[in-house]
Amino acid sequence: MKSEQATELKLDAKDVLQKYIDIAFADITDFVEFGSEEKVEMDDYAKPILVKHGKPITYLANYLKS
């Protein structure tokens, strides 16, 4: 019965072991992108908050994209 299942699935112990190895050594950046970007500070009306000389206030925001 085990032999029939292996034949139907076309898998053997080496295939399963290789999958476990791939998972164990996977790099998180293979699945998600992360970093930081500069954003403009907004007021309650979604308008940029400005300081002297009309320059907007900015801040650094971290992001994670999957």
N, CA, C, O and CB atoms as a CASP TS submission, in Angstrom:
PFRMAT TS
TARGET T0000
AUTHOR 0000-0000-0000
METHOD Language model
MODEL 1
PARENT N/A
ATOM      1  N   MET     1       0.826  -1.193   0.000  1.00  0.00           N
ATOM      2  CA  MET     1       0.000   0.000   0.000  1.00  0.00           C
ATOM      3  C   MET     1       0.875   1.264   0.000  1.00  0.00           C
ATOM      4  O   MET     1       0.593   2.206  -0.741  1.00  0.00           O
ATOM      5  CB  MET     1      -0.942  -0.006   1.217  1.00  0.00           C
ATOM      6  N   LYS     2       1.922   1.292   0.815  1.00  0.00           N
ATOM      7  CA  LYS     2       2.832   2.439   0.839  1.00  0.00           C
ATOM      8  C   LYS     2       3.499   2.623  -0.510  1.00  0.00           C
ATOM      9  O   LYS     2       3.694   3.744  -0.978  1.00  0.00           O
ATOM     10  CB  LYS     2       3.891   2.267   1.931  1.00  0.00           C
ATOM     11  N   SER     3       3.839   1.527  -1.112  1.00  0.00           N
ATOM     12  CA  SER     3       4.474   1.578  -2.434  1.00  0.00           C
ATOM     13  C   SER     3       3.521   2.188  -3.459  1.00  0.00           C
ATOM     14  O   SER     3       3.942   2.984  -4.297  1.00  0.00           O
ATOM     15  CB  SER     3       4.911   0.163  -2.885  1.00  0.00           C
ATOM     16  N   GLU     4       2.251   1.824  -3.398  1.00  0.00           N
ATOM     17  CA  GLU     4       1.254   2.380  -4.323  1.00  0.00           C
ATOM     18  C   GLU     4       1.076   3.876  -4.104  1.00  0.00           C
ATOM     19  O   GLU     4       0.972   4.634  -5.068  1.00  0.00           O
ATOM     20  CB  GLU     4      -0.092   1.664  -4.154  1.00  0.00           C
ATOM     21  N   GLN     5       1.040   4.306  -2.849  1.00  0.00           N
ATOM     22  CA  GLN     5       0.901   5.732  -2.545  1.00  0.00           C
ATOM     23  C   GLN     5       2.096   6.513  -3.072  1.00  0.00           C
ATOM     24  O   GLN     5       1.924   7.586  -3.650  1.00  0.00           O
ATOM     25  CB  GLN     5       0.752   5.951  -1.032  1.00  0.00           C
ATOM     26  N   ALA     6       3.282   6.002  -2.884  1.00  0.00           N
ATOM     27  CA  ALA     6       4.485   6.678  -3.357  1.00  0.00           C
ATOM     28  C   ALA     6       4.478   6.773  -4.876  1.00  0.00           C
ATOM     29  O   ALA     6       4.899   7.783  -5.440  1.00  0.00           O
ATOM     30  CB  ALA     6       5.744   5.945  -2.874  1.00  0.00           C
ATOM     31  N   THR     7       4.010   5.744  -5.527  1.00  0.00           N
ATOM     32  CA  THR     7       3.946   5.750  -6.988  1.00  0.00           C
ATOM     33  C   THR     7       2.917   6.765  -7.471  1.00  0.00           C
ATOM     34  O   THR     7       3.175   7.491  -8.431  1.00  0.00           O
ATOM     35  CB  THR     7       3.604   4.347  -7.523  1.00  0.00           C
ATOM     36  N   GLU     8       1.778   6.828  -6.836  1.00  0.00           N
ATOM     37  CA  GLU     8       0.730   7.768  -7.217  1.00  0.00           C
ATOM     38  C   GLU     8       1.172   9.212  -7.014  1.00  0.00           C
ATOM     39  O   GLU     8       0.902  10.061  -7.864  1.00  0.00           O
ATOM     40  CB  GLU     8      -0.535   7.495  -6.418  1.00  0.00           C
ATOM     41  N   LEU     9       1.836   9.501  -5.919  1.00  0.00           N
ATOM     42  CA  LEU     9       2.250  10.862  -5.602  1.00  0.00           C
ATOM     43  C   LEU     9       3.543  11.255  -6.299  1.00  0.00           C
ATOM     44  O   LEU     9       3.868  12.439  -6.391  1.00  0.00           O
ATOM     45  CB  LEU     9       2.412  11.015  -4.113  1.00  0.00           C
ATOM     46  N   LYS    10       4.264  10.289  -6.779  1.00  0.00           N
ATOM     47  CA  LYS    10       5.570  10.524  -7.411  1.00  0.00           C
ATOM     48  C   LYS    10       6.538  11.210  -6.443  1.00  0.00           C
ATOM     49  O   LYS    10       7.333  12.058  -6.849  1.00  0.00           O
ATOM     50  CB  LYS    10       5.403  11.379  -8.682  1.00  0.00           C
ATOM     51  N   LEU    11       6.467  10.841  -5.177  1.00  0.00           N
ATOM     52  CA  LEU    11       7.351  11.383  -4.143  1.00  0.00           C
ATOM     53  C   LEU    11       8.137  10.263  -3.502  1.00  0.00           C
ATOM     54  O   LEU    11       7.662   9.133  -3.386  1.00  0.00           O
ATOM     55  CB  LEU    11       6.552  12.153  -3.078  1.00  0.00           C
ATOM     56  N   ASP    12       9.330  10.589  -3.092  1.00  0.00           N
ATOM     57  CA  ASP    12      10.081   9.642  -2.279  1.00  0.00           C
ATOM     58  C   ASP    12      10.675  10.394  -1.093  1.00  0.00           C
ATOM     59  O   ASP    12      10.463  11.598  -0.951  1.00  0.00           O
ATOM     60  CB  ASP    12      11.196   8.936  -3.115  1.00  0.00           C
ATOM     61  N   ALA    13      11.405   9.703  -0.256  1.00  0.00           N
ATOM     62  CA  ALA    13      11.957  10.309   0.957  1.00  0.00           C
ATOM     63  C   ALA    13      12.877  11.479   0.633  1.00  0.00           C
ATOM     64  O   ALA    13      12.911  12.459   1.377  1.00  0.00           O
ATOM     65  CB  ALA    13      12.713   9.267   1.770  1.00  0.00           C
ATOM     66  N   LYS    14      13.625  11.390  -0.470  1.00  0.00           N
ATOM     67  CA  LYS    14      14.527  12.480  -0.851  1.00  0.00           C
ATOM     68  C   LYS    14      13.759  13.763  -1.165  1.00  0.00           C
ATOM     69  O   LYS    14      14.200  14.857  -0.811  1.00  0.00           O
ATOM     70  CB  LYS    14      15.370  12.071  -2.059  1.00  0.00           C
ATOM     71  N   ASP    15      12.602  13.626  -1.836  1.00  0.00           N
ATOM     72  CA  ASP    15      11.784  14.803  -2.153  1.00  0.00           C
ATOM     73  C   ASP    15      11.278  15.481  -0.884  1.00  0.00           C
ATOM     74  O   ASP    15      11.306  16.707  -0.776  1.00  0.00           O
ATOM     75  CB  ASP    15      10.598  14.406  -3.043  1.00  0.00           C
ATOM     76  N   VAL    16      10.821  14.691   0.062  1.00  0.00           N
ATOM     77  CA  VAL    16      10.316  15.229   1.327  1.00  0.00           C
ATOM     78  C   VAL    16      11.447  15.900   2.103  1.00  0.00           C
ATOM     79  O   VAL    16      11.274  16.995   2.640  1.00  0.00           O
ATOM     80  CB  VAL    16       9.670  14.109   2.179  1.00  0.00           C
ATOM     81  N   LEU    17      12.596  15.245   2.159  1.00  0.00           N
ATOM     82  CA  LEU    17      13.748  15.819   2.849  1.00  0.00           C
ATOM     83  C   LEU    17      14.176  17.127   2.194  1.00  0.00           C
ATOM     84  O   LEU    17      14.503  18.086   2.892  1.00  0.00           O
ATOM     85  CB  LEU    17      14.916  14.826   2.860  1.00  0.00           C
ATOM     86  N   GLN    18      14.178  17.179   0.873  1.00  0.00           N
ATOM     87  CA  GLN    18      14.559  18.407   0.183  1.00  0.00           C
ATOM     88  C   GLN    18      13.595  19.545   0.509  1.00  0.00           C
ATOM     89  O   GLN    18      14.023  20.688   0.671  1.00  0.00           O
ATOM     90  CB  GLN    18      14.604  18.173  -1.328  1.00  0.00           C
ATOM     91  N   LYS    19      12.313  19.249   0.607  1.00  0.00           N
ATOM     92  CA  LYS    19      11.317  20.274   0.950  1.00  0.00           C
ATOM     93  C   LYS    19      11.585  20.820   2.350  1.00  0.00           C
ATOM     94  O   LYS    19      11.521  22.030   2.565  1.00  0.00           O
ATOM     95  CB  LYS    19       9.879  19.694   0.866  1.00  0.00           C
ATOM     96  N   TYR    20      11.885  19.936   3.302  1.00  0.00           N
ATOM     97  CA  TYR    20      12.208  20.380   4.655  1.00  0.00           C
ATOM     98  C   TYR    20      13.474  21.241   4.670  1.00  0.00           C
ATOM     99  O   TYR    20      13.546  22.231   5.398  1.00  0.00           O
ATOM    100  CB  TYR    20      12.382  19.170   5.582  1.00  0.00           C
ATOM    101  N   ILE    21      14.451  20.871   3.881  1.00  0.00           N
ATOM    102  CA  ILE    21      15.680  21.668   3.792  1.00  0.00           C
ATOM    103  C   ILE    21      15.374  23.044   3.219  1.00  0.00           C
ATOM    104  O   ILE    21      15.872  24.051   3.724  1.00  0.00           O
ATOM    105  CB  ILE    21      16.739  20.950   2.924  1.00  0.00           C
ATOM    106  N   ASP    22      14.556  23.098   2.166  1.00  0.00           N
ATOM    107  CA  ASP    22      14.173  24.380   1.562  1.00  0.00           C
ATOM    108  C   ASP    22      13.476  25.280   2.577  1.00  0.00           C
ATOM    109  O   ASP    22      13.744  26.480   2.631  1.00  0.00           O
ATOM    110  CB  ASP    22      13.257  24.149   0.350  1.00  0.00           C
ATOM    111  N   ILE    23      12.595  24.711   3.372  1.00  0.00           N
ATOM    112  CA  ILE    23      11.872  25.487   4.388  1.00  0.00           C
ATOM    113  C   ILE    23      12.829  25.966   5.475  1.00  0.00           C
ATOM    114  O   ILE    23      12.758  27.119   5.901  1.00  0.00           O
ATOM    115  CB  ILE    23      10.736  24.646   5.010  1.00  0.00           C
ATOM    116  N   ALA    24      13.716  25.090   5.923  1.00  0.00           N
ATOM    117  CA  ALA    24      14.638  25.434   7.011  1.00  0.00           C
ATOM    118  C   ALA    24      15.574  26.581   6.630  1.00  0.00           C
ATOM    119  O   ALA    24      15.917  27.410   7.473  1.00  0.00           O
ATOM    120  CB  ALA    24      15.460  24.211   7.406  1.00  0.00           C
ATOM    121  N   PHE    25      15.981  26.630   5.374  1.00  0.00           N
ATOM    122  CA  PHE    25      16.939  27.645   4.954  1.00  0.00           C
ATOM    123  C   PHE    25      16.310  28.756   4.127  1.00  0.00           C
ATOM    124  O   PHE    25      17.022  29.485   3.436  1.00  0.00           O
ATOM    125  CB  PHE    25      18.042  27.005   4.170  1.00  0.00           C
ATOM    126  N   ALA    26      15.008  28.897   4.182  1.00  0.00           N
ATOM    127  CA  ALA    26      14.317  29.956   3.451  1.00  0.00           C
ATOM    128  C   ALA    26      14.706  31.322   4.016  1.00  0.00           C
ATOM    129  O   ALA    26      14.992  31.465   5.205  1.00  0.00           O
ATOM    130  CB  ALA    26      12.783  29.756   3.520  1.00  0.00           C
ATOM    131  N   ASP    27      14.707  32.299   3.152  1.00  0.00           N
ATOM    132  CA  ASP    27      15.021  33.678   3.540  1.00  0.00           C
ATOM    133  C   ASP    27      13.712  34.462   3.581  1.00  0.00           C
ATOM    134  O   ASP    27      12.930  34.396   2.632  1.00  0.00           O
ATOM    135  CB  ASP    27      16.053  34.342   2.544  1.00  0.00           C
ATOM    136  N   ILE    28      13.461  35.189   4.641  1.00  0.00           N
ATOM    137  CA  ILE    28      12.206  35.929   4.788  1.00  0.00           C
ATOM    138  C   ILE    28      11.977  36.886   3.628  1.00  0.00           C
ATOM    139  O   ILE    28      10.833  37.167   3.268  1.00  0.00           O
ATOM    140  CB  ILE    28      12.201  36.701   6.100  1.00  0.00           C
ATOM    141  N   THR    29      13.061  37.387   3.041  1.00  0.00           N
ATOM    142  CA  THR    29      12.904  38.329   1.925  1.00  0.00           C
ATOM    143  C   THR    29      12.430  37.635   0.650  1.00  0.00           C
ATOM    144  O   THR    29      12.109  38.303  -0.333  1.00  0.00           O
ATOM    145  CB  THR    29      14.221  39.048   1.657  1.00  0.00           C
ATOM    146  N   ASP    30      12.382  36.296   0.656  1.00  0.00           N
ATOM    147  CA  ASP    30      11.779  35.579  -0.464  1.00  0.00           C
ATOM    148  C   ASP    30      10.256  35.721  -0.440  1.00  0.00           C
ATOM    149  O   ASP    30       9.594  35.482  -1.451  1.00  0.00           O
ATOM    150  CB  ASP    30      12.176  34.092  -0.427  1.00  0.00           C
ATOM    151  N   PHE    31       9.702  36.108   0.704  1.00  0.00           N
ATOM    152  CA  PHE    31       8.255  36.139   0.872  1.00  0.00           C
ATOM    153  C   PHE    31       7.692  37.524   1.139  1.00  0.00           C
ATOM    154  O   PHE    31       6.540  37.791   0.794  1.00  0.00           O
ATOM    155  CB  PHE    31       7.868  35.237   1.981  1.00  0.00           C
ATOM    156  N   VAL    32       8.472  38.414   1.744  1.00  0.00           N
ATOM    157  CA  VAL    32       7.995  39.761   2.066  1.00  0.00           C
ATOM    158  C   VAL    32       9.060  40.794   1.731  1.00  0.00           C
ATOM    159  O   VAL    32      10.245  40.484   1.611  1.00  0.00           O
ATOM    160  CB  VAL    32       7.606  39.861   3.553  1.00  0.00           C
ATOM    161  N   GLU    33       8.604  42.018   1.584  1.00  0.00           N
ATOM    162  CA  GLU    33       9.510  43.146   1.364  1.00  0.00           C
ATOM    163  C   GLU    33       9.316  44.102   2.534  1.00  0.00           C
ATOM    164  O   GLU    33       8.183  44.390   2.920  1.00  0.00           O
ATOM    165  CB  GLU    33       9.237  43.862  -0.024  1.00  0.00           C
ATOM    166  N   PHE    34      10.396  44.587   3.091  1.00  0.00           N
ATOM    167  CA  PHE    34      10.274  45.532   4.193  1.00  0.00           C
ATOM    168  C   PHE    34      11.345  46.599   4.079  1.00  0.00           C
ATOM    169  O   PHE    34      12.380  46.404   3.441  1.00  0.00           O
ATOM    170  CB  PHE    34      10.374  44.813   5.547  1.00  0.00           C
ATOM    171  N   GLY    35      11.076  47.727   4.708  1.00  0.00           N
ATOM    172  CA  GLY    35      12.019  48.828   4.661  1.00  0.00           C
ATOM    173  C   GLY    35      11.433  50.046   5.349  1.00  0.00           C
ATOM    174  O   GLY    35      10.548  49.927   6.195  1.00  0.00           O
ATOM    175  N   SER    36      11.932  51.221   4.981  1.00  0.00           N
ATOM    176  CA  SER    36      11.411  52.468   5.539  1.00  0.00           C
ATOM    177  C   SER    36      11.350  53.504   4.424  1.00  0.00           C
ATOM    178  O   SER    36      12.087  53.436   3.440  1.00  0.00           O
ATOM    179  CB  SER    36      12.295  52.975   6.728  1.00  0.00           C
ATOM    180  N   GLU    37      10.458  54.455   4.608  1.00  0.00           N
ATOM    181  CA  GLU    37      10.289  55.517   3.621  1.00  0.00           C
ATOM    182  C   GLU    37       9.907  56.809   4.325  1.00  0.00           C
ATOM    183  O   GLU    37       9.327  56.794   5.411  1.00  0.00           O
ATOM    184  CB  GLU    37       9.221  55.133   2.572  1.00  0.00           C
ATOM    185  N   GLU    38      10.239  57.912   3.697  1.00  0.00           N
ATOM    186  CA  GLU    38       9.909  59.218   4.263  1.00  0.00           C
ATOM    187  C   GLU    38       8.487  59.581   3.859  1.00  0.00           C
ATOM    188  O   GLU    38       8.116  59.472   2.690  1.00  0.00           O
ATOM    189  CB  GLU    38      10.917  60.309   3.791  1.00  0.00           C
ATOM    190  N   LYS    39       7.695  60.013   4.833  1.00  0.00           N
ATOM    191  CA  LYS    39       6.304  60.410   4.582  1.00  0.00           C
ATOM    192  C   LYS    39       6.087  61.832   5.080  1.00  0.00           C
ATOM    193  O   LYS    39       6.822  62.329   5.933  1.00  0.00           O
ATOM    194  CB  LYS    39       5.308  59.430   5.272  1.00  0.00           C
ATOM    195  N   VAL    40       5.070  62.468   4.534  1.00  0.00           N
ATOM    196  CA  VAL    40       4.710  63.828   4.925  1.00  0.00           C
ATOM    197  C   VAL    40       3.650  63.769   6.018  1.00  0.00           C
ATOM    198  O   VAL    40       2.664  63.042   5.897  1.00  0.00           O
ATOM    199  CB  VAL    40       4.200  64.646   3.704  1.00  0.00           C
ATOM    200  N   GLU    41       3.855  64.537   7.083  1.00  0.00           N
ATOM    201  CA  GLU    41       2.890  64.618   8.186  1.00  0.00           C
ATOM    202  C   GLU    41       1.652  65.358   7.707  1.00  0.00           C
ATOM    203  O   GLU    41       1.760  66.449   7.146  1.00  0.00           O
ATOM    204  CB  GLU    41       3.509  65.328   9.429  1.00  0.00           C
ATOM    205  N   MET    42       0.478  64.775   7.922  1.00  0.00           N
ATOM    206  CA  MET    42      -0.783  65.370   7.474  1.00  0.00           C
ATOM    207  C   MET    42      -1.632  65.807   8.663  1.00  0.00           C
ATOM    208  O   MET    42      -1.542  65.237   9.750  1.00  0.00           O
ATOM    209  CB  MET    42      -1.566  64.376   6.604  1.00  0.00           C
ATOM    210  N   ASP    43      -2.456  66.826   8.440  1.00  0.00           N
ATOM    211  CA  ASP    43      -3.366  67.271   9.492  1.00  0.00           C
ATOM    212  C   ASP    43      -4.666  66.476   9.411  1.00  0.00           C
ATOM    213  O   ASP    43      -4.767  65.524   8.637  1.00  0.00           O
ATOM    214  CB  ASP    43      -3.647  68.795   9.374  1.00  0.00           C
ATOM    215  N   ASP    44      -5.658  66.865  10.209  1.00  0.00           N
ATOM    216  CA  ASP    44      -6.932  66.146  10.247  1.00  0.00           C
ATOM    217  C   ASP    44      -7.708  66.242   8.936  1.00  0.00           C
ATOM    218  O   ASP    44      -8.637  65.465   8.715  1.00  0.00           O
ATOM    219  CB  ASP    44      -7.783  66.675  11.374  1.00  0.00           C
ATOM    220  N   TYR    45      -7.348  67.169   8.074  1.00  0.00           N
ATOM    221  CA  TYR    45      -8.043  67.357   6.800  1.00  0.00           C
ATOM    222  C   TYR    45      -7.223  66.822   5.625  1.00  0.00           C
ATOM    223  O   TYR    45      -7.479  67.175   4.474  1.00  0.00           O
ATOM    224  CB  TYR    45      -8.356  68.839   6.585  1.00  0.00           C
ATOM    225  N   ALA    46      -6.236  65.970   5.917  1.00  0.00           N
ATOM    226  CA  ALA    46      -5.361  65.347   4.916  1.00  0.00           C
ATOM    227  C   ALA    46      -4.553  66.357   4.121  1.00  0.00           C
ATOM    228  O   ALA    46      -4.251  66.135   2.948  1.00  0.00           O
ATOM    229  CB  ALA    46      -6.178  64.511   3.970  1.00  0.00           C
ATOM    230  N   LYS    47      -4.207  67.460   4.755  1.00  0.00           N
ATOM    231  CA  LYS    47      -3.342  68.454   4.129  1.00  0.00           C
ATOM    232  C   LYS    47      -1.990  68.423   4.834  1.00  0.00           C
ATOM    233  O   LYS    47      -1.929  68.222   6.047  1.00  0.00           O
ATOM    234  CB  LYS    47      -3.979  69.883   4.191  1.00  0.00           C
ATOM    235  N   PRO    48      -0.901  68.621   4.083  1.00  0.00           N
ATOM    236  CA  PRO    48       0.427  68.584   4.711  1.00  0.00           C
ATOM    237  C   PRO    48       0.593  69.669   5.774  1.00  0.00           C
ATOM    238  O   PRO    48       0.156  70.804   5.590  1.00  0.00           O
ATOM    239  CB  PRO    48       1.511  68.739   3.651  1.00  0.00           C
ATOM    240  N   ILE    49       1.223  69.308   6.878  1.00  0.00           N
ATOM    241  CA  ILE    49       1.552  70.271   7.920  1.00  0.00           C
ATOM    242  C   ILE    49       2.872  70.928   7.515  1.00  0.00           C
ATOM    243  O   ILE    49       3.876  70.252   7.296  1.00  0.00           O
ATOM    244  CB  ILE    49       1.651  69.585   9.345  1.00  0.00           C
ATOM    245  N   LEU    50       2.850  72.243   7.423  1.00  0.00           N
ATOM    246  CA  LEU    50       4.016  72.976   6.950  1.00  0.00           C
ATOM    247  C   LEU    50       4.724  73.695   8.092  1.00  0.00           C
ATOM    248  O   LEU    50       4.099  74.096   9.073  1.00  0.00           O
ATOM    249  CB  LEU    50       3.609  73.975   5.880  1.00  0.00           C
ATOM    250  N   VAL    51       6.023  73.851   7.951  1.00  0.00           N
ATOM    251  CA  VAL    51       6.821  74.646   8.882  1.00  0.00           C
ATOM    252  C   VAL    51       7.314  75.875   8.118  1.00  0.00           C
ATOM    253  O   VAL    51       6.800  76.177   7.041  1.00  0.00           O
ATOM    254  CB  VAL    51       8.028  73.812   9.480  1.00  0.00           C
ATOM    255  N   LYS    52       8.276  76.564   8.648  1.00  0.00           N
ATOM    256  CA  LYS    52       8.785  77.778   8.011  1.00  0.00           C
ATOM    257  C   LYS    52       9.137  77.520   6.550  1.00  0.00           C
ATOM    258  O   LYS    52       9.577  76.433   6.178  1.00  0.00           O
ATOM    259  CB  LYS    52      10.013  78.303   8.764  1.00  0.00           C
ATOM    260  N   HIS    53       8.934  78.541   5.743  1.00  0.00           N
ATOM    261  CA  HIS    53       9.269  78.522   4.320  1.00  0.00           C
ATOM    262  C   HIS    53       8.415  77.527   3.525  1.00  0.00           C
ATOM    263  O   HIS    53       8.782  77.170   2.406  1.00  0.00           O
ATOM    264  CB  HIS    53      10.738  78.185   4.146  1.00  0.00           C
ATOM    265  N   GLY    54       7.299  77.078   4.072  1.00  0.00           N
ATOM    266  CA  GLY    54       6.386  76.192   3.358  1.00  0.00           C
ATOM    267  C   GLY    54       6.857  74.761   3.195  1.00  0.00           C
ATOM    268  O   GLY    54       6.273  73.996   2.427  1.00  0.00           O
ATOM    269  N   LYS    55       7.900  74.398   3.905  1.00  0.00           N
ATOM    270  CA  LYS    55       8.424  73.037   3.818  1.00  0.00           C
ATOM    271  C   LYS    55       7.576  72.109   4.698  1.00  0.00           C
ATOM    272  O   LYS    55       7.293  72.445   5.848  1.00  0.00           O
ATOM    273  CB  LYS    55       9.926  72.991   4.249  1.00  0.00           C
ATOM    274  N   PRO    56       7.164  70.934   4.167  1.00  0.00           N
ATOM    275  CA  PRO    56       6.326  70.028   4.978  1.00  0.00           C
ATOM    276  C   PRO    56       7.143  69.296   6.037  1.00  0.00           C
ATOM    277  O   PRO    56       8.336  69.048   5.866  1.00  0.00           O
ATOM    278  CB  PRO    56       5.622  69.006   4.078  1.00  0.00           C
ATOM    279  N   ILE    57       6.472  68.960   7.128  1.00  0.00           N
ATOM    280  CA  ILE    57       7.086  68.138   8.171  1.00  0.00           C
ATOM    281  C   ILE    57       7.067  66.702   7.671  1.00  0.00           C
ATOM    282  O   ILE    57       6.037  66.219   7.200  1.00  0.00           O
ATOM    283  CB  ILE    57       6.332  68.281   9.557  1.00  0.00           C
ATOM    284  N   THR    58       8.198  66.021   7.772  1.00  0.00           N
ATOM    285  CA  THR    58       8.269  64.627   7.332  1.00  0.00           C
ATOM    286  C   THR    58       8.714  63.733   8.481  1.00  0.00           C
ATOM    287  O   THR    58       9.274  64.194   9.475  1.00  0.00           O
ATOM    288  CB  THR    58       9.232  64.481   6.137  1.00  0.00           C
ATOM    289  N   TYR    59       8.451  62.450   8.316  1.00  0.00           N
ATOM    290  CA  TYR    59       8.880  61.462   9.292  1.00  0.00           C
ATOM    291  C   TYR    59       9.234  60.177   8.555  1.00  0.00           C
ATOM    292  O   TYR    59       8.838  59.985   7.405  1.00  0.00           O
ATOM    293  CB  TYR    59       7.776  61.209  10.362  1.00  0.00           C
ATOM    294  N   LEU    60       9.972  59.307   9.211  1.00  0.00           N
ATOM    295  CA  LEU    60      10.378  58.039   8.638  1.00  0.00           C
ATOM    296  C   LEU    60       9.393  56.969   9.092  1.00  0.00           C
ATOM    297  O   LEU    60       9.176  56.783  10.289  1.00  0.00           O
ATOM    298  CB  LEU    60      11.833  57.677   9.047  1.00  0.00           C
ATOM    299  N   ALA    61       8.798  56.265   8.126  1.00  0.00           N
ATOM    300  CA  ALA    61       7.823  55.224   8.440  1.00  0.00           C
ATOM    301  C   ALA    61       8.331  53.877   7.927  1.00  0.00           C
ATOM    302  O   ALA    61       8.813  53.771   6.799  1.00  0.00           O
ATOM    303  CB  ALA    61       6.437  55.559   7.824  1.00  0.00           C
ATOM    304  N   ASN    62       8.217  52.867   8.760  1.00  0.00           N
ATOM    305  CA  ASN    62       8.588  51.501   8.362  1.00  0.00           C
ATOM    306  C   ASN    62       7.402  50.838   7.660  1.00  0.00           C
ATOM    307  O   ASN    62       6.248  51.127   7.976  1.00  0.00           O
ATOM    308  CB  ASN    62       9.033  50.657   9.603  1.00  0.00           C
ATOM    309  N   TYR    63       7.690  49.949   6.706  1.00  0.00           N
ATOM    310  CA  TYR    63       6.623  49.250   6.011  1.00  0.00           C
ATOM    311  C   TYR    63       6.973  47.766   5.841  1.00  0.00           C
ATOM    312  O   TYR    63       8.135  47.365   5.903  1.00  0.00           O
ATOM    313  CB  TYR    63       6.361  49.902   4.644  1.00  0.00           C
ATOM    314  N   LEU    64       5.928  46.974   5.625  1.00  0.00           N
ATOM    315  CA  LEU    64       6.057  45.552   5.364  1.00  0.00           C
ATOM    316  C   LEU    64       5.042  45.208   4.296  1.00  0.00           C
ATOM    317  O   LEU    64       3.843  45.414   4.482  1.00  0.00           O
ATOM    318  CB  LEU    64       5.845  44.695   6.661  1.00  0.00           C
ATOM    319  N   LYS    65       5.516  44.687   3.179  1.00  0.00           N
ATOM    320  CA  LYS    65       4.632  44.308   2.080  1.00  0.00           C
ATOM    321  C   LYS    65       4.784  42.828   1.825  1.00  0.00           C
ATOM    322  O   LYS    65       5.896  42.305   1.755  1.00  0.00           O
ATOM    323  CB  LYS    65       4.938  45.122   0.798  1.00  0.00           C
ATOM    324  N   SER    66       3.645  42.153   1.687  1.00  0.00           N
ATOM    325  CA  SER    66       3.711  40.703   1.410  1.00  0.00           C
ATOM    326  C   SER    66       3.264  40.397   0.011  1.00  0.00           C
ATOM    327  O   SER    66       3.254  39.234  -0.394  1.00  0.00           O
ATOM    328  CB  SER    66       2.859  39.919   2.398  1.00  0.00           C
TER
END
